[in-house]
């Protein structure tokens, strides 16, 4: 058989392998979300994926490798969600509308990927994932600090850092409550309360400055 005739087979095998990896990662996400990273095991992930442990080990040597692959994919999606949030158009809005524009992609991402918080904030997550998450967190804090500096030019770096840290703490606590609430009207109500908490903290600080569209 010619090389051209045999070419489709590797592509088919690759497609099957990608589907199996996606299946295993989804199972891992479910197990991490239900039990936490530390209590999860490869056997539990294999059961969740309805495959044998041997099949799992064909693709991942251990739980840490699964967590790293899942974590990197989630972090990539999280960066994309942040990219949708921190746009010049959004940052020029009055404070309540700006919070909607910035928070909604983050809330949607976490609701669609509840394993993100379970994996990223576990006490025993792989160091590589923890480092990447810390880098992303630091980058976001810096962007919030830059935003505060734009609207509060007389504030110093330490003050902006404190405001950014507190805002992130409120958002993180609110996300935990959002994810704990049942989907539907109850979760929607918790999201409203979360946004109220962030708005009432930031409004005295930057609300007046954000009521007008700033210059570029």
N, C-alpha and C positions, 0 to 999 in steps of 0.2 A: 504494500500500500504506500502511496506517495505521502510526502510530508503534508501536502495540502489536504489530503483526505483524512489524515489523523488529527489535524489541528482542532476540530470542534470538540473532541473528547476532553482535552485538558480544560477547555472553557466550561464544559458541563460539570466536570469534577470541581472546578473552582467555584462555580455557582452553588453547587450542593454544599460545598464546604462553608461558603459564606452564610448560607441559610442556617446551617447547623450552628455556626458560631453565634449568629444572631439569636437563635433559639436558646443557646446556653447562657448568653449574656442577659436575656430577658428573665430566664429562670433565676440567675444569680441576683438580678435586681430585686425580684420578688422575695427571695430568701433573705437578702441583706435588709430589705425593708421590714420584713416580718420579725427577724431574729437578731438583727445587727450583724456587723462584720465578724466580730470576735466569736459569736456563737454559731456562725454558719459553718458548713462543712461541704466538701466536694460531693459527698454522698447525698446530702440534702439537695444540692443544686442538681445533681443528676436525676434524683427522683422528681424534682419539680419540672425538669425538662423531659421527663418520661424516656430517659435513655439510661444505659448501663454506665457505671463508673468508668469502665474501659473505654467506652465511646468518648466520654468527657476527656479522658487523658490523652486521646488522640489529638486534641486541639489545645489543651491547657495542662501544664505539668502539675499545677497546684492551685489552691484558692487565691494566693497572692497574684498569680498571673491573670486570673480571671478578673480580680478587682482592679488591677492596673489597666487592663484593656477596657473594662466598663468605665472606670473613672476617667480615662483619657477621652473616651467618646462623650461622656456627660460634660466634661469640662469644655470640650469644643462646642457643644450645643449651648452651654451656658455663656460662653464668650459671644456667640452669635446673638443670643437674647440680649446681652448687654449692649451689643452693637446697635440693636434696634432701639434701645432705650436712650442712650446718650447721643442724640443727634442735635445739631444746632437748632433745628426747628423745634424740637421738644423743649430744649433748654431756654428758649425764648418765650415760653408760655407763662401765664400767671401761675402762681404756686399750685393751686388745686389741680389744674389741668396738667401741669408739668409732672406732678406726682402720679397721676393716672398714667401718663405716657411712659414714665420711667418704671413704675412698679408693676404695671400690668404684664409686660413680657416676663418679668422675673417670677411673678406669682404663677403665671401660666406654665412656665418651665418647671417649677417645683411641683405643681399639682400633677403635671404629666409624668414627672420623674421623681416620685417620692423617695426612691433609693438614694438620691443625690445627698440629701442631708444625712441619712443613715450611714452612708459610706464615707462622706467627707469629714464628718464630725465624730467618727468612731474613735475609740481610744487606742485601737490596735491596727489602724489602716496602714498599708505599705507606705514607707517613707517617701517613695517617688510621688505617690498621689498627694500626700500631705504637702510636699514641697510645691507641687504645681498649684494646688488649691491655695496655699499661702501666697504664692506669687500673684494669682488672679485676684485674691482679696486685697493685696497691697496695691495692685493696679487700680482697682475700683475705688479704694480709699483715696488714692492720688487724684483720680478724676473728679470725685466729689469735692476734694479739697480745692482743686482748680476752679470748679464751679463756684464754690463759696468765695474764693478769692476774687472772682469776676464781679460778683454782686456785692461783696463786702471788701472793697479794696483797702480799707483801713485796718482790717483784722490781720493778725500775725499768723505765721504757720502753726504755732502751738494751739491757738484758738480754733483755727480751721480744722486741725486734726482732732481736737476734742469733739467738735460738732459732728464731724464725719463719723467718728467712732460711736458716738451716742446714737446717731441716725441708724447706723448699721445694726447696733444692738437692738433697737426697737423693731427694725424690720425682721431680723432673725427670730426674735421672740414671737413676733406676729405670724411669721411663716409657720412656725411650729404649731401654733393654734389653728391656723388655716388648714394644715394637713391633717390635724387631729379631728377636724369637724367633718361630718358626713357631707358628701357631695350634694349639691342642690341649694335650696334656700338658706339652710343653716350655714353652709360654708360661705355663701355670698354675703351673709350678714357679718360673719367674722372678718371677711375681707374689708367690708365697709368700716368696721371698728378699727382695724389695723391702719387703714389710711387716715382715719381721724386722729389716731395717736401720733402718726408721723407729722400730719399737718399741724396739729396743735403744738408740737414741739418746735417745728421749723418756722411757723408763721411769725412769732415774735422776733425771730432772728433774721430771717431773710424775706418774709412775706411782703413787706412794703416795697422792697427793692425789686421783687419779681412781678409786681402788678403792672409794670410797663415793659415793653420789649427793649432789651438792652442793645446797644450798638455792637457790631461785630468786634 
